[in-house]
């Protein structure tokens, strides 16, 4: 069990550029979640996948955001035309869903800074 | 609507002191789950405990204990004999039906000084 891995750890970009983050979940986990955390706040749910299907998206996820999980393995989160308000820590978590007994394992996050 | 409030933004204690982190939640669901997570400077959220709405038994795990009171919608967390390694941001969270879509509080930053 190598844990949830996120890359890159840090990303600095200019406003208007596109960025993509990657999350590798724990290998046997069927669910994968994306959260966003701004400074001094708790994480906010963005979206989640069960295997390759994206089952729910938060209203926080504007049209500039898209997430994929091809083949139900790793996931990518892309932000198009970045804005300064997108600056945040993007956290990925995975779990092995067993009915109500679901426990999330989080990665260390990707810190995005939009200049 | 669901909401979690952690009124204490920062707490500073000296090593070996006991400290309690407060958490108050709001939900209209009769079935829900409450969590505590620890976020050290590395950024990775570490699961500490899950409690479902039908189980109001308090729990103790080593130096950690949790007090769940439905009557006051609170799920408080106490660290006994705090240590420097306990320094971190602690989050309380709520979910429906035990799933992974969590609603987090704002977090309490705990600083334990030697």
Contacts between the chains, C-beta under 8 A, distances in Angstrom:
chain1	res1	chain2	res2	distance
A	31	B	100	6.0
A	33	B	100	5.2
A	33	B	101	7.4
A	40	B	9	7.9
A	40	B	106	7.2
A	40	B	107	7.6
A	41	B	106	5.8
A	41	B	107	7.2
A	42	B	4	7.6
A	42	B	91	5.2
A	42	B	93	7.3
A	42	B	104	3.0
A	42	B	105	5.4
A	42	B	106	5.5
A	42	B	107	5.3
A	43	B	45	7.2
A	43	B	91	7.5
A	43	B	102	7.5
A	43	B	104	5.2
A	44	B	104	7.3
A	45	B	101	5.1
A	45	B	102	6.6
A	45	B	103	7.5
A	48	B	100	6.4
A	48	B	101	6.6
A	56	B	101	6.8
A	89	B	43	6.6
A	91	B	43	7.9
A	91	B	45	7.0
A	93	B	45	7.6
A	93	B	100	6.7
A	95	B	100	5.2
A	97	B	99	7.9
A	97	B	100	7.7
A	99	B	98	7.5
A	100	B	33	7.6
A	100	B	52	7.6
A	100	B	97	5.9
A	100	B	98	3.5
A	100	B	99	7.8
A	101	B	98	6.5
A	102	B	98	5.5
A	102	B	99	5.7
A	102	B	100	5.3
A	103	B	47	5.9
A	103	B	50	6.9
A	104	B	45	7.8
A	104	B	47	6.8
A	104	B	100	5.0
A	104	B	102	7.3
A	105	B	47	7.5
A	106	B	37	7.9
A	106	B	44	5.5
A	106	B	45	4.0
A	106	B	46	7.7
A	107	B	44	6.6
A	108	B	42	5.9
A	108	B	43	4.6
A	108	B	44	4.5
A	109	B	43	4.8
A	109	B	44	7.4
A	111	B	43	7.8
